[in-house]
Amino acid sequence: MTSSTRTLDAARLSPALLFLLVLVAAAVAAPVLAPFAADAVDLANRRAAPSATHWFGTDELGRDVLTRVLTGARVSLAIGLLSAIASAGVGTLAGSVAGMSRGWVDDLLMRVTDAMLAIPRLPLLMLAAAVVQPGIPALIVLVALTGWMETARVVRADVLSLGSRDFIQAAHAMGATPTRVLLRHLLPAVVPTLSVATTLAIGRAILLESTMSFFGVGVQPPTASWGNMLYQAQSTMSSEPWLAVFPGVFIFATVLACNVVGDSLGQVPRRQNA
């Protein structure tokens, strides 16, 4: 990779990563940074336009939209991050076991993966959420259980590719157990691939939660998330557009930043093992 390419990667990565770090910090500090209490209702200022007092305006109950965006960021980011980590864990387990075992175990795991990939994820999630009516923890589990397949496939491909490398063959020749080979040599080698897959999964999970909440089967009011803020604003988009614009912009910017970070990490050369 040339120095110009590295500079270009840094130029793309730094703003996206900085945005995500600032957003996470703002979400964690939302109770301190938010100008009003999260559940503060002001019926005298219902649907107020953005102003010096309410930077993002107010909603149909007079609640400050900036406060709800910051509060909703905690929910949307938590669902995105935790479900992506969980799906990465399930996918890594399935992919590494398939790549190490091969034979009928590999065939079985990959056929299950293919079957899951053949089912449209969003309709499946919406159907499951409509039946279960999940809270936030259950929603994280649902998103994770329907999002591990891509990670499983890329981890399996890396394990199969690395399995023929000299350092893996040397470890086997020295009597290392399959578990030690996997934990000591293979998994550290797939960390770059896993980092890319997890980063991209965070953006997909945030988008999925937002879509589900927009259709009324995700995070339920009065708990705020970016998706259910859009759901509540859909009937007044023409008269009070700020109710939809601000959460929509945050969804777009966050998913874009996650994709840019993931794409930049994917261009980092993999370290060669001795």
Phi, psi and omega in degrees: 000132184280164179294327179295323178293319178299318179298317179298318179298316180295321180295326178278322186287317188301310180297320181295315180294320178297317179300314181295319180295317178295319180296316178297317179298319179294322179294317179296321183267016184306317180300333180272318185281330184298133183288341180225166175293148186298328183253016182289123180251132178228089185294342178285343180237043179291137176053039177285140178290160177307137183208182179294332179279313179243095187302322181255012181082188177232164183262196186292344177253007181081013179282141182291125185289323178300317177300317181290328176295316179293318178293319178294331178298325179297318182288309183297317179291322179297316179296315180297312185290311185291320179292325178292319178295317180295316180293326176296321178295314179296315181295321178295317179298311181295315182292320181288321177295318179297314182292325180282322187279317185057200178058214185290332177295315177299313180300316182296312182296321181287329176291322175296318178298313179299320180296320178293322179292334181285343180269124178303126190291314184295311177300323178297315180296318181294321178295314180297319180292324179294325180281314186278330187051065191283153165277187184297314179300317179293327178294321177299316180296316180298314180296320180294318184289346178251011184230013184271349193292318180298318178297319180300318182292317182287325177293317178300316180298318179293318180296318178297319180293317182286338183298335180266001181287154185300320185290332176285317178297322178295320179297318177297317182296331180276003175092013179293139178288158177304323180296318179293319178300317181295310185285324186272329188241313188284309183298318175301328181286336181264003180303317178301315178297318181294323178297317178297312182298320181291318179299315178294325180294329178298313178298317180295320181293319177298318179294320178296314179299318180296318180294315179297316180293325178299324179271004173086011181242013180254231178293129185263141173300152010276358176298131183269136165220163180299324182293314181284342170294320175295320179301316181288338183268352189297332181279349182235023184298328182282328183263326178231071186296335182298336180294332179259328187296313187291311175296325178297319179296319180292321176299311181300311184294322182291314179296318178298316180297319177298318180293321179294317179297315179297318179294321180292319177296327180292343180267357179285128180298139177286137178291132179278128178276146179278000000 
